[in-house]
């Protein structure tokens, strides 16, 4: 499943590269998408700030999440929308309006607002009732929240011990380790670097990959947790092996 700035939602066959279906949202730029964990639905969002939910089997739109007069939705571009795997009725979204919104699909409205994070990429993730946000800004880039209450738990330091790079890193992408959430992977621009944090040990930085030629726009752990991949402005996908001895 891909989306693009021409308003296209496209389904592809992964191994043959065959285009299977195209949906066009006229006059919109689509910037993010995500599948419901059971694969029966998917959500898209972008420039017009609305979240659209589609049925995977029919490829027809089910509903649009825009908020209401009493519970307004986003007021600017949405760069990330994610289903919560532990409660498939919830979608969490964020973008340029500096608000994280938790939506209940059954109600069709927001049920929680978390002000602050400036989301510019795939930098929202959830694990075991906790929310991770990565912001494109010079400070407080990573934040860890209680998803149920919306309370901030901790803001890890991106560069706790200083270092040669004096410029901050603006985060485009962040993700929990898929197996248990003990690690957090994040990357961004300016310093063009990637960092690996140990959530189980006060978010200590346990690895840094720096001096990349272009910004990092996406990061992803493997399902088994033994590898991670990163992609950026240089057009390359880099895959790294992760040794458990590094954080155990």
Phi and psi restraints in degrees (value plus and minus 20) as a CYANA .aco file:
   2 UNK   PHI    -151.4  -111.4
   2 UNK   PSI     134.4   174.4
   3 UNK   PHI    -150.8  -110.8
   3 UNK   PSI     139.6   179.6
   4 UNK   PHI    -167.5  -127.5
   4 UNK   PSI     155.4   195.4
   5 UNK   PHI     -96.4   -56.4
   5 UNK   PSI     -20.8    19.2
   6 UNK   PHI    -112.8   -72.8
   6 UNK   PSI     -12.4    27.6
   7 UNK   PHI      60.6   100.6
   7 UNK   PSI      -2.1    37.9
   8 UNK   PHI    -116.2   -76.2
   8 UNK   PSI     114.6   154.6
   9 UNK   PHI    -130.3   -90.3
   9 UNK   PSI      98.6   138.6
  10 UNK   PHI    -148.4  -108.4
  10 UNK   PSI     115.9   155.9
  11 UNK   PHI    -120.9   -80.9
  11 UNK   PSI     113.8   153.8
  12 UNK   PHI    -145.7  -105.7
  12 UNK   PSI     130.9   170.9
  13 UNK   PHI    -107.3   -67.3
  13 UNK   PSI      97.3   137.3
  14 UNK   PHI     -82.6   -42.6
  14 UNK   PSI     -59.5   -19.5
  15 UNK   PHI    -105.0   -65.0
  15 UNK   PSI     -49.7    -9.7
  16 UNK   PHI    -119.7   -79.7
  16 UNK   PSI     -29.3    10.7
  17 UNK   PHI      43.4    83.4
  17 UNK   PSI       0.3    40.3
  18 UNK   PHI    -101.6   -61.6
  18 UNK   PSI     112.6   152.6
  19 UNK   PHI     -97.1   -57.1
  19 UNK   PSI     104.7   144.7
  20 UNK   PHI    -119.5   -79.5
  20 UNK   PSI     -54.1   -14.1
  21 UNK   PHI    -182.9  -142.9
  21 UNK   PSI     128.5   168.5
  22 UNK   PHI    -153.8  -113.8
  22 UNK   PSI     110.1   150.1
  23 UNK   PHI    -133.3   -93.3
  23 UNK   PSI     115.5   155.5
  24 UNK   PHI    -136.2   -96.2
  24 UNK   PSI     104.6   144.6
  25 UNK   PHI    -119.6   -79.6
  25 UNK   PSI      79.6   119.6
  26 UNK   PHI     -79.6   -39.6
  26 UNK   PSI     116.3   156.3
  27 UNK   PHI      52.9    92.9
  27 UNK   PSI      -6.6    33.4
  28 UNK   PHI    -141.5  -101.5
  28 UNK   PSI     135.2   175.2
  29 UNK   PHI    -129.9   -89.9
  29 UNK   PSI      99.9   139.9
  30 UNK   PHI    -114.9   -74.9
  30 UNK   PSI     112.3   152.3
  31 UNK   PHI    -141.9  -101.9
  31 UNK   PSI     -29.8    10.2
  32 UNK   PHI    -180.6  -140.6
  32 UNK   PSI     139.5   179.5
  33 UNK   PHI    -176.6  -136.6
  33 UNK   PSI     141.8   181.8
  34 UNK   PHI    -181.6  -141.6
  34 UNK   PSI     125.4   165.4
  35 UNK   PHI    -109.1   -69.1
  35 UNK   PSI     123.2   163.2
  36 UNK   PHI     -81.0   -41.0
  36 UNK   PSI     122.2   162.2
  37 UNK   PHI     -72.4   -32.4
  37 UNK   PSI     -52.6   -12.6
  38 UNK   PHI    -106.3   -66.3
  38 UNK   PSI     -19.8    20.2
  39 UNK   PHI      59.5    99.5
  39 UNK   PSI     -15.6    24.4
  40 UNK   PHI    -106.6   -66.6
  40 UNK   PSI     -37.1     2.9
  41 UNK   PHI    -161.5  -121.5
  41 UNK   PSI     144.1   184.1
  42 UNK   PHI    -165.2  -125.2
  42 UNK   PSI     137.3   177.3
  43 UNK   PHI    -142.2  -102.2
  43 UNK   PSI     125.2   165.2
  44 UNK   PHI    -151.1  -111.1
  44 UNK   PSI     137.8   177.8
  45 UNK   PHI    -179.6  -139.6
  45 UNK   PSI     146.4   186.4
  46 UNK   PHI    -199.1  -159.1
  46 UNK   PSI    -153.7  -113.7
  47 UNK   PHI     -84.4   -44.4
  47 UNK   PSI     -57.0   -17.0
  48 UNK   PHI    -102.4   -62.4
  48 UNK   PSI     -16.1    23.9
  49 UNK   PHI      53.4    93.4
  49 UNK   PSI     -20.9    19.1
  50 UNK   PHI    -112.5   -72.5
  50 UNK   PSI     128.5   168.5
  51 UNK   PHI    -122.9   -82.9
  51 UNK   PSI     108.4   148.4
  52 UNK   PHI    -133.6   -93.6
  52 UNK   PSI     111.7   151.7
  53 UNK   PHI    -130.6   -90.6
  53 UNK   PSI     112.1   152.1
  54 UNK   PHI    -141.2  -101.2
  54 UNK   PSI     132.8   172.8
  55 UNK   PHI    -103.2   -63.2
  55 UNK   PSI     108.1   148.1
  56 UNK   PHI     -88.3   -48.3
  56 UNK   PSI     -57.4   -17.4
  57 UNK   PHI     -89.7   -49.7
  57 UNK   PSI     -64.1   -24.1
  58 UNK   PHI    -116.4   -76.4
  58 UNK   PSI     -36.1     3.9
  59 UNK   PHI      42.0    82.0
  59 UNK   PSI       4.7    44.7
  60 UNK   PHI    -120.8   -80.8
  60 UNK   PSI     126.8   166.8
  61 UNK   PHI     -90.0   -50.0
  61 UNK   PSI     114.4   154.4
  62 UNK   PHI    -113.0   -73.0
  62 UNK   PSI     -67.9   -27.9
  63 UNK   PHI    -180.1  -140.1
  63 UNK   PSI     145.0   185.0
  64 UNK   PHI    -142.3  -102.3
  64 UNK   PSI     109.4   149.4
  65 UNK   PHI    -119.6   -79.6
  65 UNK   PSI      89.9   129.9
  66 UNK   PHI    -147.1  -107.1
  66 UNK   PSI     -27.2    12.8
  67 UNK   PHI      64.6   104.6
  67 UNK   PSI    -191.4  -151.4
  68 UNK   PHI    -164.3  -124.3
  68 UNK   PSI    -196.9  -156.9
  69 UNK   PHI     -80.7   -40.7
  69 UNK   PSI     -60.5   -20.5
  70 UNK   PHI    -101.1   -61.1
  70 UNK   PSI     -50.3   -10.3
  71 UNK   PHI    -149.7  -109.7
  71 UNK   PSI      60.1   100.1
  72 UNK   PHI     -87.0   -47.0
  72 UNK   PSI     134.1   174.1
  73 UNK   PHI    -113.0   -73.0
  73 UNK   PSI    -169.1  -129.1
  74 UNK   PHI     -93.8   -53.8
  74 UNK   PSI     134.3   174.3
  75 UNK   PHI    -136.6   -96.6
  75 UNK   PSI     -12.4    27.6
  76 UNK   PHI    -173.6  -133.6
  76 UNK   PSI    -195.0  -155.0
  77 UNK   PHI     -75.8   -35.8
  77 UNK   PSI     120.1   160.1
  78 UNK   PHI    -124.9   -84.9
  78 UNK   PSI     102.9   142.9
  79 UNK   PHI    -126.8   -86.8
  79 UNK   PSI     -28.3    11.7
  80 UNK   PHI    -171.7  -131.7
  80 UNK   PSI     112.9   152.9
  81 UNK   PHI    -160.3  -120.3
  81 UNK   PSI     104.5   144.5
  82 UNK   PHI    -153.2  -113.2
  82 UNK   PSI     111.9   151.9
  83 UNK   PHI     -91.6   -51.6
  83 UNK   PSI     122.5   162.5
  84 UNK   PHI    -107.9   -67.9
  84 UNK   PSI      95.2   135.2
  85 UNK   PHI     -84.8   -44.8
  85 UNK   PSI     -44.0    -4.0
  86 UNK   PHI    -110.4   -70.4
  86 UNK   PSI     -27.0    13.0
  87 UNK   PHI    -173.1  -133.1
  87 UNK   PSI      76.3   116.3
  88 UNK   PHI     -88.4   -48.4
  88 UNK   PSI     -25.8    14.2
  89 UNK   PHI    -104.6   -64.6
  89 UNK   PSI     -27.1    12.9
  90 UNK   PHI    -127.4   -87.4
  90 UNK   PSI     117.5   157.5
  91 UNK   PHI    -145.2  -105.2
  91 UNK   PSI     115.7   155.7
  92 UNK   PHI    -134.1   -94.1
  92 UNK   PSI     112.6   152.6
  93 UNK   PHI    -156.8  -116.8
  93 UNK   PSI     138.1   178.1
  94 UNK   PHI    -181.4  -141.4
  94 UNK   PSI     142.3   182.3
  95 UNK   PHI    -190.9  -150.9
  95 UNK   PSI    -162.1  -122.1
  96 UNK   PHI     -97.6   -57.6
  96 UNK   PSI     -31.0     9.0
  97 UNK   PHI    -106.6   -66.6
  97 UNK   PSI     -13.4    26.6
  98 UNK   PHI      42.0    82.0
  98 UNK   PSI      14.5    54.5
  99 UNK   PHI    -154.5  -114.5
  99 UNK   PSI     112.8   152.8
 100 UNK   PHI    -114.0   -74.0
 100 UNK   PSI     108.7   148.7
 101 UNK   PHI    -137.3   -97.3
 101 UNK   PSI     110.8   150.8
 102 UNK   PHI    -121.0   -81.0
 102 UNK   PSI      99.0   139.0
 103 UNK   PHI    -125.1   -85.1
 103 UNK   PSI     120.5   160.5
 104 UNK   PHI    -122.0   -82.0
 104 UNK   PSI      92.6   132.6
 105 UNK   PHI     -81.4   -41.4
 105 UNK   PSI     -52.4   -12.4
 106 UNK   PHI     -85.1   -45.1
 106 UNK   PSI     -56.9   -16.9
 107 UNK   PHI    -106.1   -66.1
 107 UNK   PSI     -45.7    -5.7
 108 UNK   PHI      54.7    94.7
 108 UNK   PSI      -2.6    37.4
 109 UNK   PHI    -161.2  -121.2
 109 UNK   PSI     143.6   183.6
 110 UNK   PHI     -86.1   -46.1
 110 UNK   PSI     125.0   165.0
 111 UNK   PHI    -137.1   -97.1
 111 UNK   PSI     -29.1    10.9
 112 UNK   PHI    -179.5  -139.5
 112 UNK   PSI     121.9   161.9
 113 UNK   PHI    -140.7  -100.7
 113 UNK   PSI     114.3   154.3
 114 UNK   PHI    -143.8  -103.8
 114 UNK   PSI      81.9   121.9
 115 UNK   PHI     -97.7   -57.7
 115 UNK   PSI     128.1   168.1
 116 UNK   PHI     109.9   149.9
 116 UNK   PSI     -81.0   -41.0
 117 UNK   PHI     -82.8   -42.8
 117 UNK   PSI     115.4   155.4
 118 UNK   PHI    -125.6   -85.6
 118 UNK   PSI      76.8   116.8
 119 UNK   PHI    -111.9   -71.9
 119 UNK   PSI     106.0   146.0
 120 UNK   PHI    -148.0  -108.0
 120 UNK   PSI      -6.7    33.3
 121 UNK   PHI    -191.2  -151.2
 121 UNK   PSI    -178.6  -138.6
 122 UNK   PHI    -101.7   -61.7
 122 UNK   PSI      50.2    90.2
 123 UNK   PHI    -147.5  -107.5
 123 UNK   PSI      14.6    54.6
 124 UNK   PHI    -143.8  -103.8
 124 UNK   PSI     113.9   153.9
 125 UNK   PHI    -170.2  -130.2
 125 UNK   PSI     136.3   176.3
 126 UNK   PHI    -152.0  -112.0
 126 UNK   PSI     127.4   167.4
 127 UNK   PHI    -178.9  -138.9
 127 UNK   PSI     102.3   142.3
 128 UNK   PHI      33.0    73.0
 128 UNK   PSI      22.8    62.8
 129 UNK   PHI      65.7   105.7
 129 UNK   PSI     -15.8    24.2
 130 UNK   PHI    -134.0   -94.0
 130 UNK   PSI     131.7   171.7
 131 UNK   PHI    -139.5   -99.5
 131 UNK   PSI     112.1   152.1
 132 UNK   PHI    -129.7   -89.7
 132 UNK   PSI     111.8   151.8
 133 UNK   PHI    -147.4  -107.4
 133 UNK   PSI     121.8   161.8
 134 UNK   PHI    -141.9  -101.9
 134 UNK   PSI     100.9   140.9
 135 UNK   PHI    -127.1   -87.1
 135 UNK   PSI     123.8   163.8
 136 UNK   PHI    -106.7   -66.7
 136 UNK   PSI      64.7   104.7
 137 UNK   PHI    -182.4  -142.4
 137 UNK   PSI     151.7   191.7
 138 UNK   PHI    -103.3   -63.3
 138 UNK   PSI     -31.8     8.2
 139 UNK   PHI    -168.0  -128.0
 139 UNK   PSI     142.2   182.2
 140 UNK   PHI      31.1    71.1
 140 UNK   PSI      24.7    64.7
 141 UNK   PHI     -87.3   -47.3
 141 UNK   PSI     -66.5   -26.5
 142 UNK   PHI    -123.2   -83.2
 142 UNK   PSI     115.0   155.0
 143 UNK   PHI    -160.2  -120.2
 143 UNK   PSI     128.7   168.7
 144 UNK   PHI    -145.1  -105.1
 144 UNK   PSI     102.0   142.0
 145 UNK   PHI    -142.6  -102.6
 145 UNK   PSI     138.8   178.8
 146 UNK   PHI    -105.8   -65.8
 146 UNK   PSI      95.3   135.3
 147 UNK   PHI     -85.9   -45.9
 147 UNK   PSI     -53.5   -13.5
 148 UNK   PHI     -91.2   -51.2
 148 UNK   PSI     -55.7   -15.7
 149 UNK   PHI    -127.1   -87.1
 149 UNK   PSI     -39.4     0.6
 150 UNK   PHI      59.7    99.7
 150 UNK   PSI     -11.2    28.8
 151 UNK   PHI    -102.1   -62.1
 151 UNK   PSI     118.6   158.6
 152 UNK   PHI     -92.7   -52.7
 152 UNK   PSI     111.2   151.2
 153 UNK   PHI    -118.5   -78.5
 153 UNK   PSI     -69.3   -29.3
 154 UNK   PHI    -177.3  -137.3
 154 UNK   PSI     127.2   167.2
 155 UNK   PHI    -136.8   -96.8
 155 UNK   PSI      74.6   114.6
 156 UNK   PHI     -83.9   -43.9
 156 UNK   PSI     126.8   166.8
 157 UNK   PHI     -97.4   -57.4
 157 UNK   PSI     110.8   150.8
 158 UNK   PHI     -87.8   -47.8
 158 UNK   PSI     -56.6   -16.6
 159 UNK   PHI    -154.3  -114.3
 159 UNK   PSI      51.9    91.9
 160 UNK   PHI     -83.1   -43.1
 160 UNK   PSI     -45.2    -5.2
 161 UNK   PHI    -131.0   -91.0
 161 UNK   PSI      -0.2    39.8
 162 UNK   PHI      51.0    91.0
 162 UNK   PSI    -160.3  -120.3
 163 UNK   PHI     112.0   152.0
 163 UNK   PSI    -199.2  -159.2
 164 UNK   PHI     -88.5   -48.5
 164 UNK   PSI     -52.7   -12.7
 165 UNK   PHI    -103.4   -63.4
 165 UNK   PSI      91.5   131.5
 166 UNK   PHI    -106.2   -66.2
 166 UNK   PSI     -42.8    -2.8
 167 UNK   PHI     -97.9   -57.9
 167 UNK   PSI     124.2   164.2
 168 UNK   PHI     -95.2   -55.2
 168 UNK   PSI     142.8   182.8
 169 UNK   PHI    -122.9   -82.9
 169 UNK   PSI     109.8   149.8
 170 UNK   PHI    -116.9   -76.9
 170 UNK   PSI      98.9   138.9
 171 UNK   PHI    -102.9   -62.9
 171 UNK   PSI     108.2   148.2
 172 UNK   PHI    -121.4   -81.4
 172 UNK   PSI     -49.3    -9.3
 173 UNK   PHI    -166.4  -126.4
 173 UNK   PSI     121.2   161.2
 174 UNK   PHI    -172.9  -132.9
 174 UNK   PSI     127.1   167.1
 175 UNK   PHI    -176.2  -136.2
 175 UNK   PSI     124.8   164.8
 176 UNK   PHI     -97.0   -57.0
 176 UNK   PSI     130.6   170.6
 177 UNK   PHI     -78.6   -38.6
 177 UNK   PSI     108.6   148.6
 178 UNK   PHI     -87.7   -47.7
 178 UNK   PSI     -48.5    -8.5
 179 UNK   PHI     -94.0   -54.0
 179 UNK   PSI     -61.2   -21.2
 180 UNK   PHI    -168.5  -128.5
 180 UNK   PSI     -20.9    19.1
 181 UNK   PHI      56.3    96.3
 181 UNK   PSI     -11.9    28.1
 182 UNK   PHI     -91.3   -51.3
 182 UNK   PSI     -43.7    -3.7
 183 UNK   PHI    -134.5   -94.5
 183 UNK   PSI     133.8   173.8
 184 UNK   PHI    -147.7  -107.7
 184 UNK   PSI     110.1   150.1
 185 UNK   PHI    -132.1   -92.1
 185 UNK   PSI     113.9   153.9
 186 UNK   PHI    -168.2  -128.2
 186 UNK   PSI     131.6   171.6
 187 UNK   PHI    -173.5  -133.5
 187 UNK   PSI     143.5   183.5
 188 UNK   PHI    -190.0  -150.0
 188 UNK   PSI    -172.5  -132.5
 189 UNK   PHI    -133.7   -93.7
 189 UNK   PSI    -192.4  -152.4
 190 UNK   PHI      52.6    92.6
 190 UNK   PSI     -95.5   -55.5
 191 UNK   PHI    -100.8   -60.8
 191 UNK   PSI     -31.6     8.4
 192 UNK   PHI      30.6    70.6
 192 UNK   PSI      37.6    77.6
 193 UNK   PHI    -153.5  -113.5
 193 UNK   PSI     145.3   185.3
 194 UNK   PHI    -143.5  -103.5
 194 UNK   PSI     119.5   159.5
 195 UNK   PHI    -151.9  -111.9
 195 UNK   PSI     128.6   168.6
 196 UNK   PHI    -137.4   -97.4
 196 UNK   PSI     103.1   143.1
 197 UNK   PHI    -131.8   -91.8
 197 UNK   PSI     123.7   163.7
 198 UNK   PHI    -118.4   -78.4
 198 UNK   PSI      79.2   119.2
 199 UNK   PHI     -84.5   -44.5
 199 UNK   PSI     -50.5   -10.5
 200 UNK   PHI     -96.1   -56.1
 200 UNK   PSI     -26.3    13.7
 201 UNK   PHI    -153.6  -113.6
 201 UNK   PSI      39.7    79.7
 202 UNK   PHI      38.9    78.9
 202 UNK   PSI       9.2    49.2
 203 UNK   PHI      39.1    79.1
 203 UNK   PSI      15.1    55.1
 204 UNK   PHI     -82.8   -42.8
 204 UNK   PSI     121.6   161.6
 205 UNK   PHI     -97.2   -57.2
 205 UNK   PSI     101.5   141.5
 206 UNK   PHI    -130.5   -90.5
 206 UNK   PSI     -29.9    10.1
 207 UNK   PHI    -180.5  -140.5
 207 UNK   PSI     123.8   163.8
 208 UNK   PHI    -156.6  -116.6
 208 UNK   PSI     112.8   152.8
 209 UNK   PHI    -137.8   -97.8
 209 UNK   PSI      97.1   137.1
 210 UNK   PHI    -150.8  -110.8
 210 UNK   PSI    -196.3  -156.3
 211 UNK   PHI      40.1    80.1
 211 UNK   PSI      11.6    51.6
 212 UNK   PHI     -96.7   -56.7
 212 UNK   PSI     132.3   172.3
 213 UNK   PHI     -95.1   -55.1
 213 UNK   PSI     -45.0    -5.0
 214 UNK   PHI    -157.5  -117.5
 214 UNK   PSI     149.6   189.6
 215 UNK   PHI     -83.9   -43.9
 215 UNK   PSI     133.9   173.9
 216 UNK   PHI    -117.5   -77.5
 216 UNK   PSI     103.3   143.3
 217 UNK   PHI    -126.8   -86.8
 217 UNK   PSI     -37.4     2.6
 218 UNK   PHI    -170.9  -130.9
 218 UNK   PSI     121.8   161.8
 219 UNK   PHI    -154.3  -114.3
 219 UNK   PSI     131.5   171.5
 220 UNK   PHI    -178.5  -138.5
 220 UNK   PSI     108.8   148.8
 221 UNK   PHI    -101.6   -61.6
 221 UNK   PSI     129.8   169.8
 222 UNK   PHI     -90.3   -50.3
 222 UNK   PSI     139.5   179.5
 223 UNK   PHI     -81.8   -41.8
 223 UNK   PSI     -51.5   -11.5
 224 UNK   PHI    -104.2   -64.2
 224 UNK   PSI     -34.0     6.0
 225 UNK   PHI      61.1   101.1
 225 UNK   PSI      -8.4    31.6
 226 UNK   PHI    -120.7   -80.7
 226 UNK   PSI     -22.7    17.3
 227 UNK   PHI    -166.7  -126.7
 227 UNK   PSI     142.8   182.8
 228 UNK   PHI    -164.8  -124.8
 228 UNK   PSI     133.9   173.9
 229 UNK   PHI    -142.9  -102.9
 229 UNK   PSI     128.3   168.3
 230 UNK   PHI    -156.1  -116.1
 230 UNK   PSI     128.7   168.7
 231 UNK   PHI    -159.2  -119.2
 231 UNK   PSI     129.3   169.3
 232 UNK   PHI    -172.7  -132.7
 232 UNK   PSI    -181.9  -141.9
 233 UNK   PHI     -89.5   -49.5
 233 UNK   PSI     -31.6     8.4
 234 UNK   PHI    -106.2   -66.2
 234 UNK   PSI     -18.7    21.3
 235 UNK   PHI      58.9    98.9
 235 UNK   PSI     -10.2    29.8
 236 UNK   PHI    -126.8   -86.8
 236 UNK   PSI     126.9   166.9
 237 UNK   PHI    -127.8   -87.8
 237 UNK   PSI     100.4   140.4
 238 UNK   PHI    -127.9   -87.9
 238 UNK   PSI     115.2   155.2
 239 UNK   PHI    -137.4   -97.4
 239 UNK   PSI     110.4   150.4
 240 UNK   PHI    -140.6  -100.6
 240 UNK   PSI     123.4   163.4
 241 UNK   PHI    -106.8   -66.8
 241 UNK   PSI     123.3   163.3
 242 UNK   PHI    -134.0   -94.0
 242 UNK   PSI      96.8   136.8
 243 UNK   PHI    -110.8   -70.8
 243 UNK   PSI     106.5   146.5
 244 UNK   PHI     -84.0   -44.0
 244 UNK   PSI     -43.7    -3.7
 245 UNK   PHI     -85.6   -45.6
 245 UNK   PSI     -36.8     3.2
 246 UNK   PHI     -91.5   -51.5
 246 UNK   PSI     -42.1    -2.1
 247 UNK   PHI    -154.6  -114.6
 247 UNK   PSI     -10.3    29.7
